[in-house]
């Protein structure tokens, strides 16, 4: 009577080794000696648990071209074994407990037979000697036992291999940097495959991490790909070896010799410059509270790993090239139009009106430089009376600018009113200054500041205003010669000016100021008038 035998796993009909290297022997059956019983490898094995009857077993390969052979036959049996005392809790008392484990009861080479008892486990292991060329192989494993039904298991493999060549024999990397190792990946044998690269799990700490990489290879094809290494800022310095596992049909381990060095100061400086400049742009650049750089070349001051860039209104500091910049706004100025003084009147009582314009040439905003025109008095057709005692000084207190130190162009315009349209004249002054500001849209920074500091530009500012208002002046209106001056950012930042007090015996008012500009005019009767504009910088 024939006994039915069940293979493990149930209904096993094939033993597939998959892709193996051409000319290789396998599979590798080495095991970690620390692993518990039965301490054997089951690679390439067919197992029959709890055999139904005692018998003598033989195994052989059929239909083969010499690639496969039976490696060995192993009999396993269940025994009771005392637990290792080191695995018990410290308070354990009494006899050592026992556990049921499988141990090797007998072995035989593949070309021999082996006796087995009912209830024991049979393990039949197959080995191969792969062809040296791109090929495939199939065969049949036959397991026979006296009184058993013949057990047949199909065995197969194909040759496959992926070869990876690293483009750098030894790699020098820097702390906190990212490096790329070029790889040439070639299909030596086998079908198309996706090759995966991962940092070896057995890699000791090196401060280097490698994200997984996937490379697709066509059959007999090749390609190039980078392997990315990220080096921690505190990675240990010196020589080391990085291990990378390649998974493509089988696992291979690649080694990359590296040397980790401190980041050169030049590299740190370049990284810091990029971060600081990006922060400056994000804040608004020259239009921010920092204003323009003190030096147009934007030099970087450094002390070790700390870096600093100076601006007219403050600094951007980076204490670590891998960190986040910190912004310090340290200097801000405010310019106010504080008073208008009648020094020489033309009439018994002068009816005066006009405006003060401010241009900030170093900054570009929306296709123009920032500018403002403040008219006085604020009422559209109003005028200010000057001349008699007590009417020599008018206090204004109008803010013209607030921000980082920068060149400020001040234009002053004054008209002694007779019959012209005051409102239209004031509007014409504003529009002329707007138009002049737009003419500077193609220039910015220190170039614009240099241009507007020229006497030629200041003259054009006055000419622009005179031409603009000429059509709106009355027949007897007297326009004073416009005046313009430049307050330079260096003087403003250094506070290179004195605070003075304007006072007169014929007017009770007193005004604190730091800068002034005097305009003169002559009417049709030859009478000369002179007025002073006063400004305060704080």
Secondary structure, DSSP 8 states (H G I E B T S, - for coil): --B----BSTT--EEEEEEE-TT-EE------TTS-TT----TTEEEE-S-SS-EEEEEEEES-SSSEEEEEEEEEEEEEEE--GGGS-TT--SS--EEEEEEEEEEEETTS-EEE-TT-EEEEEEEEE--SSS-EEEEEEEEEETTB--EEEEEEEEE-EEEEEES-SEEEEETT-EEEEEEEEEEEESS-EEEEEEE-TT----SEE---EEEEE-TT-EEEEEEEEEE-TT---EEEEEEEEEESSSEEEEEEEEEEE---HHHHHHHHHHHHHHHHHHHTGGGSTT-SBSSTT---EEETTEEEEEETTEEEEESSTTS--EEEE---EEEEEEEEEEEE-SSSSEEEEEEEEEEEEEEEETTEEEEEEEEESSSTT--EEESSTT-SEEEEEEEEEEESS--EEEEEEEEE-SSS-HHHHHHHHHHHHHHHHHTTTT--HHHHHHHHHSHHHHHHHHHHHHHHHTTT--TT-EE---EEEEE-HHHHHTT-S--EEEEETTEEEEEEESEEEEEEEE-TT--EEEEEEEEEE-
